[in-house]
């Protein structure tokens, strides 16, 4: 079962497929299958050309596996992974020539 442990929209900058992107959706995703729990950090950049434009396009989606082992979800593990999420997302973004502006959230976090 796939669960978004955390997700939040932020202002961002990048260009993908020739289209400027002005926002990003940042996520910590948990996936539990056959007794194994996996956590991934993910970011997707989208145009956000108007204040109410949250039409996420997945042609600029990037993720990194953070943890995978037998077991179940753990709040303690999730807290530790959330503490490193910004650094991981910054690294993923920089590798694509993009950036997330953490000081400009575009809504409340969903946890």
Residue pairs with C-beta under 8 A, 6 or more apart in sequence:
1 31
1 32
1 33
2 29
2 30
2 31
3 29
3 30
3 31
3 32
3 73
4 27
4 28
4 29
4 30
4 110
5 27
5 28
5 29
5 30
5 39
5 73
5 78
5 81
5 82
5 111
6 26
6 27
6 28
6 82
6 85
6 109
6 110
6 111
7 25
7 26
7 27
7 28
7 109
7 110
8 25
8 26
8 105
8 107
8 108
8 109
8 110
9 23
9 24
9 25
9 26
9 54
9 105
9 106
9 107
10 23
10 24
10 26
10 100
10 101
10 102
10 104
10 105
10 106
11 22
11 23
11 24
11 48
11 100
11 101
11 104
11 106
12 21
12 22
12 23
12 24
12 45
12 93
12 98
12 99
12 100
12 101
13 20
13 21
13 22
13 98
13 99
13 101
14 20
14 21
14 24
14 45
14 60
14 93
14 96
14 97
14 98
14 99
15 21
15 97
15 98
16 45
16 59
16 60
16 96
16 98
17 59
17 60
19 47
19 57
20 47
21 45
21 46
21 47
21 48
21 60
21 98
22 47
22 48
22 49
23 45
23 46
23 47
23 48
23 54
23 106
24 43
24 44
24 45
24 46
24 93
24 98
24 100
25 43
25 44
25 46
25 56
26 42
26 43
26 85
26 89
26 100
27 41
27 42
27 43
28 39
28 40
28 41
28 42
28 66
28 78
28 81
28 82
28 85
29 39
29 40
29 41
29 42
29 63
30 37
30 38
30 39
30 73
30 78
31 37
31 38
31 39
31 40
32 38
32 72
32 73
35 70
35 71
36 68
36 69
36 70
36 71
37 67
37 68
37 69
37 70
37 71
37 72
37 73
37 74
38 65
38 67
38 68
39 65
39 66
39 67
39 68
39 77
39 78
39 81
40 63
40 64
40 65
40 66
41 63
41 64
41 66
41 81
41 85
41 88
41 89
41 92
42 61
42 62
42 63
42 64
43 61
43 62
43 63
43 89
43 92
43 93
43 100
44 56
44 57
44 58
44 60
44 61
44 62
45 60
45 96
45 98
46 54
46 55
46 56
46 57
46 60
47 53
47 55
47 57
48 54
48 106
54 106
60 96
60 98
62 92
62 93
62 95
62 96
63 92
64 88
64 91
64 92
66 81
66 84
66 88
67 77
67 81
86 102
89 100
90 99
90 100
93 99
93 100
